[in-house]
Structures are given as structure tokens and as C-alpha cells.
Amino acid sequence: MLFPYRALTTPLLSSRWKADYASGVRIKDVRFGQQALYLGHMAELGGKYLPYDDIVRWFISVEAAQGGEATFHIYRLVVNYGEEGEYAASLGEYSANLNEKTPLNEVKAQMNLHPEIPQGRDYKRKSRFPGRETL
């Protein structure tokens, strides 16, 4: 981690979140700690964190993009917090033509460890990802 992560909501003590971050499960730019979710920027060059108690809901957003002769799918873990807060981290870009594997099963397994957090997009809530496919 080059830059420190910052809290989106309730900050944890620096030593507490750093230890939680270090012991977390990393999947692309997301790290699932015991106490908080860490959403990185560009290969974990810093980012934001959010205690699980502050997450209102979460979902995986999928966007298809045409790149020449290939179709790429862009996967993001999107987290809602507070009344209107929303933050997303990349789960990677994958070419459908090359049959590349996505980390969806691993991400969903980590999400399922927190059944108290609703999964799926709330279409009544304002989002930067309207009309895109969600998992």
C-alpha cells in the first residue's frame, strides 16, 4: 500500500485498520477484512475503507464495452452507504472472446460471509451505474 486508505464513514484507529487490511482477503482492487471492506484505486495505490456496519447494500456491476473485435466486460464491486453514498472498486476487465475467468465466485463467497448486508442494486436509489447489468 503506497498511500493510506481513508474512511468513507466511521474511521477506525490507524493501527486497527492497518492490521485488518493486512490480514484481509484480496481480490483484485478489493480487500475483505474482518472489520471493514477496503476499496482500492489502481492496483491498491490507496483507496477508501468502510466498516461492514456502515454498508447499506452492495452489488457487482457489469458493463460491456466493444474494443475492436473483442467485447470486454468491466466488473466492479459497488457499495452503498448512508443516504446517497456510493463507491466502487474494480474487479477487472475481461475479454469475452478469450474466455478469461472472472473472480465472481470468490467475491460472492466473501459477500455471503455478511448476510446482514443486502445484495443487489436498489433501483429506487440514485446510482452512477444506472441501467447496467448487476449480479
DSSP file (Angstrom, degrees, kcal/mol; ACC not computed):
  #  RESIDUE AA STRUCTURE BP1 BP2  ACC     N-H-->O    O-->H-N    N-H-->O    O-->H-N    TCO  KAPPA ALPHA  PHI   PSI    X-CA   Y-CA   Z-CA
    1    1 A M              0   0    0      0, 0.0    44,-0.2     0, 0.0    43,-0.1   0.000 360.0 360.0 360.0 116.6    0.0    0.0    0.0
    2    2 A L        +     0   0    0     42,-0.7    43,-0.1     1,-0.1    42,-0.0   0.905 360.0  30.9 -82.3 -44.4    1.6    3.2   -1.2
    3    3 A F  S    S-     0   0    0     41,-0.3    43,-0.2     1,-0.0    -1,-0.1  -0.864  93.5-101.7-114.5 149.9   -0.9    5.7    0.1
    4    4 A P        -     0   0    0      0, 0.0    43,-0.6     0, 0.0     2,-0.2  -0.363  34.4-117.6 -69.2 148.3   -3.0    5.3    3.2
    5    5 A Y  E     -a   47   0A   0     41,-0.2     2,-0.3    43,-0.1    43,-0.3  -0.576  27.5-145.0 -79.9 148.6   -6.7    4.3    2.9
    6    6 A R  E     -a   48   0A   0     41,-2.2    43,-2.3    -2,-0.2     2,-0.2  -0.894  17.6-108.3-118.0 149.1   -9.3    6.8    4.1
    7    7 A A  E     -a   49   0A   0     -2,-0.3    43,-0.2    41,-0.2    41,-0.0  -0.502  14.3-161.3 -74.8 137.5  -12.6    6.1    5.8
    8    8 A L  S    S-     0   0    0     41,-2.5    42,-0.1    -2,-0.2    -1,-0.1   0.746  84.8 -10.3 -83.1 -27.6  -15.8    6.8    3.8
    9    9 A T  S    S+     0   0    0     40,-0.5    -2,-0.1     1,-0.3    41,-0.1   0.126 128.8  20.8-133.2-111.6  -17.8    6.8    7.0
   10   10 A T  S    S-     0   0    0     41,-0.1    -1,-0.3     1,-0.1    -2,-0.2  -0.562  75.6-136.7 -72.8 115.3  -16.7    5.9   10.6
   11   11 A P        -     0   0    0      0, 0.0     2,-0.3     0, 0.0    -1,-0.1  -0.472  12.0-147.7 -74.7 144.6  -12.9    6.0   10.8
   12   12 A L        -     0   0    0     -2,-0.2    -5,-0.1     1,-0.1     5,-0.0  -0.703  37.1 -82.2-100.3 159.3  -11.1    3.2   12.7
   13   13 A L     >  -     0   0    0     -2,-0.3     4,-2.5     1,-0.1     3,-0.3  -0.343  43.3-117.8 -57.3 143.6   -7.9    3.7   14.6
   14   14 A S  H  > S+     0   0    0      1,-0.3     4,-2.1     2,-0.2     5,-0.2   0.896 114.2  47.1 -54.3 -46.5   -4.9    3.7   12.2
   15   15 A S  H  > S+     0   0    0      1,-0.2     4,-1.6     2,-0.2    -1,-0.3   0.844 112.1  52.6 -65.8 -32.1   -3.3    0.6   13.8
   16   16 A R  H  > S+     0   0    0     -3,-0.3     4,-2.0     2,-0.2    -2,-0.2   0.938 112.3  41.0 -71.2 -47.8   -6.7   -1.2   13.8
   17   17 A W  H  X S+     0   0    0     -4,-2.5     4,-2.9     1,-0.2    -2,-0.2   0.863 113.2  54.8 -71.8 -32.3   -7.5   -0.7   10.1
   18   18 A K  H  X S+     0   0    0     -4,-2.1     4,-2.3    -5,-0.3    -1,-0.2   0.903 110.7  45.1 -65.6 -39.7   -3.9   -1.4    9.0
   19   19 A A  H  X S+     0   0    0     -4,-1.6     4,-1.6     2,-0.2    -2,-0.2   0.903 114.7  48.5 -67.8 -41.1   -3.9   -4.8   10.8
   20   20 A D  H  X S+     0   0    0     -4,-2.0     4,-0.5     2,-0.2    -2,-0.2   0.909 112.0  49.7 -64.2 -42.7   -7.3   -5.6    9.4
   21   21 A Y  H >< S+     0   0    0     -4,-2.9     3,-1.2     1,-0.2    -2,-0.2   0.925 108.9  52.0 -60.1 -47.2   -6.2   -4.6    5.9
   22   22 A A  H 3< S+     0   0    0     -4,-2.3    -1,-0.2     1,-0.3    -2,-0.2   0.823 113.8  42.9 -63.0 -32.5   -3.0   -6.8    6.2
   23   23 A S  H 3< S+     0   0    0     -4,-1.6    -1,-0.3    -5,-0.1    -2,-0.2   0.434  95.1 110.7 -94.1   0.8   -5.0   -9.9    7.2
   24   24 A G  S << S-     0   0    0     -3,-1.2     2,-0.6    -4,-0.5     9,-0.3  -0.202  75.4-105.8 -75.5 165.7   -7.8   -9.4    4.7
   25   25 A V  E     -B   32   0A   0      7,-2.4     7,-2.8     2,-0.0     2,-0.5  -0.828  35.5-147.8 -92.4 119.7   -8.6  -11.4    1.6
   26   26 A R  E     +B   31   0A   0     -2,-0.6     2,-0.4     5,-0.2     5,-0.2  -0.773  23.0 171.7 -96.0 130.2   -7.6   -9.6   -1.6
   27   27 A I  E >   -B   30   0A   0      3,-3.2     3,-1.9    -2,-0.5     2,-0.1  -0.912  67.2 -57.9-134.0 106.7   -9.5  -10.0   -4.8
   28   28 A K  T 3  S-     0   0    0     -2,-0.4    63,-0.2     1,-0.3    -1,-0.1  -0.396 121.8 -13.8  55.6-123.9   -8.3   -7.5   -7.5
   29   29 A D  T 3  S+     0   0    0     61,-1.6    11,-3.6    -2,-0.1     2,-0.4   0.211 123.8  85.0 -93.0  16.8   -8.7   -4.0   -6.1
   30   30 A V  E <   -BC  27  39A   0     -3,-1.9    -3,-3.2     9,-0.2     2,-0.4  -0.940  55.1-168.7-119.6 139.7  -10.9   -5.1   -3.2
   31   31 A R  E     -BC  26  38A   0      7,-2.5     7,-2.9    -2,-0.4     2,-0.8  -0.991  10.8-151.7-129.4 124.7   -9.8   -6.4    0.2
   32   32 A F  E     -BC  25  37A   0     -7,-2.8    -7,-2.4    -2,-0.4     5,-0.2  -0.838  22.2-179.3 -97.2 105.1  -12.2   -8.1    2.6
   33   33 A G        -     0   0    0      3,-2.2   -12,-0.1    -2,-0.8   -13,-0.1  -0.259  41.1-105.9 -89.3-176.9  -11.1   -7.6    6.2
   34   34 A Q  S    S+     0   0    0    -14,-0.2     3,-0.1     1,-0.1    -1,-0.1   0.828 117.0  21.4 -77.3 -33.1  -12.7   -8.8    9.4
   35   35 A Q  S    S+     0   0    0      1,-0.2    17,-1.7   -18,-0.1    18,-0.4   0.678 127.7  20.9-108.4 -24.3  -14.0   -5.4   10.3
   36   36 A A  E     - D   0  51A   0     15,-0.3    -3,-2.2    16,-0.1     2,-0.5  -0.943  64.4-119.7-147.2 162.5  -14.0   -3.4    7.1
   37   37 A L  E     -CD  32  50A   0     13,-2.7    13,-2.1    -2,-0.3     2,-0.5  -0.914  26.5-151.9-105.1 131.7  -14.1   -3.5    3.3
   38   38 A Y  E     -CD  31  49A   0     -7,-2.9    -7,-2.5    -2,-0.5     2,-0.7  -0.926   6.7-166.3-112.2 120.5  -11.2   -1.9    1.5
   39   39 A L  E     -CD  30  48A   0      9,-3.1     9,-2.3    -2,-0.5    -9,-0.2  -0.902  16.7-157.1-111.7 106.4  -11.8   -0.5   -1.9
   40   40 A G  E     - D   0  47A   0    -11,-3.6     2,-0.4    -2,-0.7    50,-0.4  -0.250  10.4-134.6 -85.6 167.7   -8.6    0.3   -3.7
   41   41 A H  S  > S-     0   0    0      5,-2.2     4,-2.9     1,-0.2    48,-0.1  -0.980  75.2 -18.6-117.9 131.7   -7.6    2.6   -6.6
   42   42 A M  T  4 S-     0   0    0     -2,-0.4     3,-0.5     1,-0.2    -1,-0.2   0.867 137.1 -23.3  40.1  79.0   -5.3    1.4   -9.4
   43   43 A A  T  4 S-     0   0    0      1,-0.2    -1,-0.2    -3,-0.1     3,-0.1   0.871 122.7 -57.5  58.9  41.5   -3.6   -1.7   -8.1
   44   44 A E  T  4 S+     0   0    0      1,-0.2     2,-1.2     2,-0.1   -42,-0.7   0.820  83.6 152.7  62.8  36.7   -4.1   -0.7   -4.4
   45   45 A L  S  < S-     0   0    0     -4,-2.9    -1,-0.2    -3,-0.5     2,-0.1  -0.345  78.0 -55.8 -86.6  54.2   -2.3    2.7   -4.6
   46   46 A G  S    S+     0   0    0     -2,-1.2    -5,-2.2   -43,-0.2     2,-0.3  -0.420  74.3 158.8  97.3-179.1   -4.5    3.9   -1.8
   47   47 A G  E     -aD   5  40A   0    -43,-0.6   -41,-2.2    -7,-0.2     2,-0.3  -0.992  37.3 -62.6 158.8-157.0   -8.3    3.9   -1.6
   48   48 A K  E     -aD   6  39A   0     -9,-2.3    -9,-3.1    -2,-0.3     2,-0.3  -0.857  32.8-153.9-124.1 157.1  -11.2    4.0    0.8
   49   49 A Y  E     -aD   7  38A   0    -43,-2.3   -41,-2.5    -2,-0.3   -40,-0.5  -0.951   4.5-167.8-132.6 159.5  -12.4    1.7    3.5
   50   50 A L  E     - D   0  37A   0    -13,-2.1   -13,-2.7    -2,-0.3     5,-0.1  -0.956  24.7-123.4-147.5 117.6  -15.8    1.2    5.0
   51   51 A P  E >   - D   0  36A   0      0, 0.0     3,-2.0     0, 0.0     4,-0.4  -0.364  29.0-120.7 -59.5 142.7  -16.7   -0.8    8.2
   52   52 A Y  G >  S+     0   0    0    -17,-1.7     3,-1.4     1,-0.3   -16,-0.1   0.830 111.4  63.8 -56.8 -33.4  -19.2   -3.5    7.4
   53   53 A D  G 3  S+     0   0    0    -18,-0.4    -1,-0.3     1,-0.3   -17,-0.1   0.733 101.2  52.4 -63.0 -21.5  -21.7   -2.0    9.8
   54   54 A D  G <  S+     0   0    0     -3,-2.0    28,-0.6   -44,-0.1     2,-0.5   0.466  83.1 105.2 -95.2  -2.4  -21.9    1.2    7.6
   55   55 A I  E <   -E   81   0B   0     -3,-1.4    26,-0.2    -4,-0.4     3,-0.1  -0.687  46.0-173.3 -83.3 125.0  -22.7   -0.7    4.4
   56   56 A V  E     -     0   0B   0     24,-2.7     2,-0.3    -2,-0.5    25,-0.2   0.883  67.6 -32.1 -82.3 -43.5  -26.3   -0.2    3.3
   57   57 A R  E     -E   80   0B   0     23,-1.2    23,-3.1    60,-0.1    -1,-0.4  -0.963  57.6-154.4-166.5 165.3  -26.1   -2.7    0.4
   58   58 A W  E     +Ef  79 119B   0     60,-1.9    62,-1.9    -2,-0.3     2,-0.3  -0.988  12.6 169.4-148.5 156.5  -23.7   -3.9   -2.2
   59   59 A F  E     -E   78   0B   0     19,-2.2    19,-3.2    -2,-0.3     2,-0.6  -0.976  35.1-108.2-158.5 165.5  -23.7   -5.4   -5.7
   60   60 A I  E     -E   77   0B   0     -2,-0.3    75,-2.6    17,-0.2     2,-0.4  -0.913  31.4-153.9-103.8 124.3  -21.5   -6.4   -8.6
   61   61 A S  E     -EG  76 134B   0     15,-2.7    15,-2.1    -2,-0.6     2,-0.4  -0.807   6.8-164.3 -98.9 137.1  -21.9   -4.1  -11.7
   62   62 A V  E     -EG  75 133B   0     71,-3.0    71,-0.8    -2,-0.4     2,-0.4  -0.986   7.2-178.7-124.4 128.5  -21.1   -5.5  -15.2
   63   63 A E  E     -E   74   0B   0     11,-2.0    11,-3.2    -2,-0.4     2,-0.4  -0.993  16.6-144.4-127.8 130.8  -20.6   -3.2  -18.2
   64   64 A A  E     -E   73   0B   0     -2,-0.4     2,-0.4     9,-0.2     9,-0.2  -0.772  18.7-176.8 -94.1 137.4  -19.9   -4.5  -21.7
   65   65 A A  E     -E   72   0B   0      7,-2.9     7,-3.3    -2,-0.4     2,-0.5  -1.000  22.7-130.9-135.3 135.2  -17.5   -2.4  -23.9
   66   66 A Q  E     +E   71   0B   0     -2,-0.4     2,-0.4     5,-0.2     5,-0.2  -0.728  24.1 178.8 -86.3 128.4  -16.6   -3.1  -27.5
   67   67 A G  E >   -E   70   0B   0      3,-3.3     3,-1.6    -2,-0.5     2,-0.5  -0.769  60.6 -64.3-130.8  87.3  -12.8   -2.9  -28.2
   68   68 A G  T 3  S-     0   0    0     -2,-0.4    -1,-0.0     1,-0.3     0, 0.0  -0.611 117.8 -15.4  72.3-121.3  -12.1   -3.6  -31.8
   69   69 A E  T 3  S+     0   0    0     -2,-0.5     2,-0.3    -3,-0.1    -1,-0.3   0.451 126.6  78.8 -94.2  -1.7  -13.1   -7.2  -32.5
   70   70 A A  E <   -E   67   0B   0     -3,-1.6    -3,-3.3    26,-0.0     2,-0.5  -0.782  68.1-141.6-109.6 150.9  -13.4   -8.1  -28.8
   71   71 A T  E     -E   66   0B   0     -2,-0.3    25,-3.0    -5,-0.2    26,-0.5  -0.954  20.2-159.6-108.2 126.2  -16.0   -7.4  -26.2
   72   72 A F  E     -EH  65  95B   0     -7,-3.3    -7,-2.9    -2,-0.5     2,-0.5  -0.843   5.8-148.7-106.3 142.1  -14.7   -6.6  -22.8
   73   73 A H  E     -EH  64  94B   0     21,-3.3    21,-2.5    -2,-0.4     2,-0.6  -0.946   8.0-154.0-110.8 127.6  -16.7   -6.9  -19.6
   74   74 A I  E     -EH  63  93B   0    -11,-3.2   -11,-2.0    -2,-0.5     2,-0.4  -0.894  11.3-163.5-104.5 119.2  -15.9   -4.5  -16.8
   75   75 A Y  E     +EH  62  92B   0     17,-2.4    16,-3.2    -2,-0.6    17,-0.6  -0.856  11.0 175.1-106.5 135.6  -16.7   -5.8  -13.3
   76   76 A R  E     -EH  61  90B   0    -15,-2.1   -15,-2.7    -2,-0.4     2,-0.7  -0.994  30.4-133.8-136.9 144.3  -17.0   -3.5  -10.2
   77   77 A L  E     -EH  60  89B   0     12,-2.6    12,-1.8    -2,-0.3     2,-0.5  -0.900  30.2-161.6 -92.3 118.4  -18.0   -4.1   -6.6
   78   78 A V  E     -EH  59  88B   0    -19,-3.2   -19,-2.2    -2,-0.7     2,-0.4  -0.887   5.0-165.9-107.5 131.1  -20.4   -1.2   -5.8
   79   79 A V  E     -EH  58  87B   0      8,-3.2     8,-2.2    -2,-0.5     2,-0.4  -0.965   5.7-155.4-121.2 128.9  -21.1   -0.3   -2.2
   80   80 A N  E     +EH  57  86B   0    -23,-3.1   -24,-2.7    -2,-0.4   -23,-1.2  -0.844  19.6 170.2-100.1 139.6  -23.9    1.9   -1.0
   81   81 A Y  E  >  -EH  55  85B   0      4,-2.1     4,-1.3    -2,-0.4   -26,-0.1  -0.988  45.4  -5.6-146.1 152.1  -23.6    3.7    2.3
   82   82 A G  T  4 S-     0   0    0    -28,-0.6   -26,-0.1    -2,-0.3   -73,-0.0  -0.126 110.8 -42.9  60.4-160.2  -25.5    6.4    4.1
   83   83 A E  T  4 S-     0   0    0      1,-0.1    -1,-0.2    -3,-0.0    -3,-0.0   0.909 135.4  -5.4 -69.9 -43.5  -28.4    8.1    2.4
   84   84 A E  T  4 S+     0   0    0     -3,-0.1    -2,-0.2    41,-0.1    -1,-0.1   0.357  93.0 131.7-135.2   3.6  -26.8    8.6   -1.0
   85   85 A G  E  <  +H   81   0B   0     -4,-1.3    -4,-2.1    -5,-0.0     2,-0.3  -0.341  25.1 170.6 -68.1 140.8  -23.2    7.5   -0.7
   86   86 A E  E     +H   80   0B   0     -6,-0.2     2,-0.3    -2,-0.1    -6,-0.2  -0.985   6.4 173.1-149.7 138.3  -21.8    5.1   -3.3
   87   87 A Y  E     -H   79   0B   0     -8,-2.2    -8,-3.2    -2,-0.3     2,-0.3  -0.994   9.2-163.9-146.2 146.4  -18.3    3.9   -4.1
   88   88 A A  E     -H   78   0B   0     -2,-0.3     2,-0.3   -10,-0.2   -10,-0.2  -0.960   5.0-165.1-134.5 150.3  -17.0    1.3   -6.5
   89   89 A A  E     -H   77   0B   0    -12,-1.8   -12,-2.6    -2,-0.3     2,-0.1  -0.982  32.0-102.7-132.9 147.4  -13.8   -0.7   -6.9
   90   90 A S  E     -H   76   0B   0    -50,-0.4   -61,-1.6    -2,-0.3   -14,-0.3  -0.410  22.9-175.6 -73.1 137.6  -12.6   -2.6  -10.0
   91   91 A L  E     -     0   0B   0    -16,-3.2   -15,-0.2     1,-0.4    -1,-0.1   0.232  62.0 -90.0-108.3   8.1  -12.8   -6.4  -10.1
   92   92 A G  E     -H   75   0B   0    -17,-0.6   -17,-2.4    10,-0.1     2,-0.4  -0.262  32.1 -91.8 110.9 166.0  -11.0   -6.3  -13.5
   93   93 A E  E     -H   74   0B   0    -19,-0.2     2,-0.4    -2,-0.1   -19,-0.2  -0.979  40.6-170.1-118.6 130.2  -11.8   -6.2  -17.2
   94   94 A Y  E     -H   73   0B   0    -21,-2.5   -21,-3.3    -2,-0.4     2,-0.5  -0.963  21.1-129.0-129.6 139.0  -12.2   -9.4  -19.1
   95   95 A S  E > > -H   72   0B   0     -2,-0.4     5,-1.3   -23,-0.2     3,-0.5  -0.742   8.3-155.9 -86.6 123.9  -12.4  -10.3  -22.8
   96   96 A A  G > 5S+     0   0    0    -25,-3.0     3,-0.8    -2,-0.5    -1,-0.2   0.824  93.9  58.7 -65.5 -30.8  -15.4  -12.5  -23.6
   97   97 A N  G 3 5S+     0   0    0    -26,-0.5    -1,-0.2     1,-0.2   -25,-0.1   0.758 106.1  46.7 -72.1 -24.9  -13.6  -13.7  -26.7
   98   98 A L  G < 5S-     0   0    0     -3,-0.5    -1,-0.2     2,-0.0    -2,-0.2   0.401 103.3-129.2 -98.1   2.7  -10.6  -15.0  -24.7
   99   99 A N  T < 5 +     0   0    0     -3,-0.8    -3,-0.2    -4,-0.3     2,-0.1   0.857  40.1 179.8  52.8  40.1  -12.8  -16.8  -22.1
  100  100 A E      < -     0   0    0     -5,-1.3     2,-0.3     1,-0.1    -1,-0.2  -0.433  27.4-114.3 -70.9 146.8  -10.9  -15.2  -19.3
  101  101 A K        -     0   0    0     -2,-0.1    -1,-0.1     2,-0.0    -2,-0.0  -0.584  23.3-148.2 -84.6 142.5  -12.0  -16.1  -15.8
  102  102 A T        -     0   0    0     -2,-0.3     3,-0.4    -8,-0.1     4,-0.2  -0.756  20.0-124.9-104.6 156.2  -13.6  -13.6  -13.5
  103  103 A P  S  > S+     0   0    0      0, 0.0     4,-2.4     0, 0.0     5,-0.2   0.098  71.2 122.9 -86.5  25.9  -13.2  -13.7   -9.7
  104  104 A L  H  >  +     0   0    0      1,-0.2     4,-3.0     2,-0.2     5,-0.2   0.887  69.4  50.6 -58.3 -44.4  -17.0  -13.6   -9.3
  105  105 A N  H  > S+     0   0    0     -3,-0.4     4,-2.0     1,-0.2    -1,-0.2   0.900 112.4  47.5 -62.3 -39.5  -17.3  -16.8   -7.2
  106  106 A E  H  > S+     0   0    0     -3,-0.2     4,-1.8     2,-0.2    -1,-0.2   0.907 113.7  47.1 -67.4 -41.5  -14.6  -15.6   -4.8
  107  107 A V  H  X S+     0   0    0     -4,-2.4     4,-2.5     1,-0.2    -2,-0.2   0.937 112.7  49.0 -65.3 -46.3  -16.2  -12.2   -4.4
  108  108 A K  H  X S+     0   0    0     -4,-3.0     4,-2.4     1,-0.2    -1,-0.2   0.870 108.1  54.8 -62.4 -36.4  -19.7  -13.6   -3.9
  109  109 A A  H  X S+     0   0    0     -4,-2.0     4,-0.5    -5,-0.2    -1,-0.2   0.910 110.5  45.7 -63.1 -41.3  -18.3  -16.1   -1.3
  110  110 A Q  H >< S+     0   0    0     -4,-1.8     3,-0.8     1,-0.2    -2,-0.2   0.892 112.5  50.9 -68.2 -39.1  -16.8  -13.2    0.7
  111  111 A M  H >< S+     0   0    0     -4,-2.5     3,-1.8     1,-0.2     6,-0.2   0.880 103.8  58.9 -64.0 -37.5  -20.0  -11.2    0.3
  112  112 A N  H 3< S+     0   0    0     -4,-2.4    -1,-0.2     1,-0.3    -2,-0.2   0.663  88.7  72.8 -68.7 -15.3  -22.0  -14.2    1.6
  113  113 A L  T << S+     0   0    0     -3,-0.8    -1,-0.3    -4,-0.5    -2,-0.2   0.597  97.8  52.9 -70.8  -9.1  -20.0  -14.1    4.8
  114  114 A H    X   +     0   0    0     -3,-1.8     3,-1.9    -4,-0.2    -1,-0.3  -0.626  62.3 164.0-125.5  70.8  -22.0  -10.9    5.6
  115  115 A P  T 3   +     0   0    0      0, 0.0    -1,-0.1     0, 0.0     4,-0.1   0.670  69.6  72.3 -65.4 -14.9  -25.7  -12.0    5.3
  116  116 A E  T 3  S+     0   0    0     -3,-0.1    -3,-0.0     2,-0.1    -2,-0.0   0.657  84.7  77.5 -72.8 -14.8  -26.8   -8.9    7.2
  117  117 A I  S <  S-     0   0    0     -3,-1.9   -60,-0.1    -6,-0.2    -3,-0.1  -0.863  87.6-126.3 -99.0 118.5  -25.8   -6.7    4.2
  118  118 A P        -     0   0    0      0, 0.0   -60,-1.9     0, 0.0     2,-0.3  -0.344  22.4-144.2 -62.9 141.9  -28.4   -6.8    1.4
  119  119 A Q  B     +f   58   0B   0    -62,-0.2   -60,-0.2    -4,-0.1     2,-0.1  -0.807  54.7  49.4-106.4 149.7  -27.1   -7.8   -2.1
  120  120 A G  S    S-     0   0    0    -62,-1.9     2,-0.2    -2,-0.3   -62,-0.1   0.005  88.6 -66.8 103.2 151.4  -28.3   -6.4   -5.4
  121  121 A R        -     0   0    0    -61,-0.1     2,-0.8     1,-0.1    -2,-0.1  -0.455  35.5-137.5 -73.8 140.5  -28.9   -2.9   -6.7
  122  122 A D    >   -     0   0    0     -2,-0.2     3,-1.6     1,-0.1    -1,-0.1  -0.885  13.8-161.9 -95.1 106.6  -31.7   -0.8   -5.2
  123  123 A Y  T 3  S+     0   0    0     -2,-0.8    -1,-0.1     1,-0.3     4,-0.1   0.585  86.3  62.1 -72.3  -8.4  -33.3    0.7   -8.3
  124  124 A K  T 3  S+     0   0    0      2,-0.1     2,-0.4    -3,-0.0    -1,-0.3   0.640  90.8  84.3 -84.5 -16.3  -35.0    3.4   -6.3
  125  125 A R  S <  S-     0   0    0     -3,-1.6     2,-0.1     1,-0.1   -41,-0.1  -0.701  90.8-109.2 -91.0 136.8  -31.6    4.7   -5.1
  126  126 A K        +     0   0    0     -2,-0.4     2,-0.3     2,-0.0    -2,-0.1  -0.394  47.1 178.4 -61.5 136.1  -29.6    7.2   -7.3
  127  127 A S        -     0   0    0     -4,-0.1   -47,-0.0    -2,-0.1   -41,-0.0  -0.983  44.3-137.3-143.7 151.8  -26.6    5.5   -8.8
  128  128 A R  S    S+     0   0    0     -2,-0.3    -1,-0.1     1,-0.2    -2,-0.0   0.497 105.8  59.4 -79.5  -5.1  -23.7    6.2  -11.1
  129  129 A F  S >  S+     0   0    0      3,-0.1     3,-1.0     2,-0.0    -1,-0.2  -0.349  73.8 164.0-120.6  50.2  -24.4    2.8  -12.7
  130  130 A P  T 3   +     0   0    0      0, 0.0     3,-0.1     0, 0.0    -4,-0.0  -0.425  65.3   6.5 -72.9 142.9  -28.0    3.0  -13.9
  131  131 A G  T 3  S+     0   0    0      1,-0.2     2,-0.2    -2,-0.1     3,-0.0   0.481  95.5 126.1  72.8   2.1  -29.3    0.5  -16.4
  132  132 A R    <   -     0   0    0     -3,-1.0    -1,-0.2     1,-0.1   -69,-0.1  -0.593  69.6 -93.3 -92.0 157.3  -26.2   -1.7  -16.3
  133  133 A E  E     -G   62   0B   0    -71,-0.8   -71,-3.0    -2,-0.2     2,-0.3  -0.404  42.8-164.0 -67.0 140.1  -26.3   -5.4  -15.6
  134  134 A T  E      G   61   0B   0    -73,-0.2   -73,-0.2    -2,-0.1    -1,-0.0  -0.944 360.0 360.0-126.2 151.4  -25.9   -6.4  -11.9
  135  135 A L              0   0    0    -75,-2.6   -74,-0.1    -2,-0.3    -1,-0.1   0.337 360.0 360.0-116.5 360.0  -25.1   -9.7  -10.3
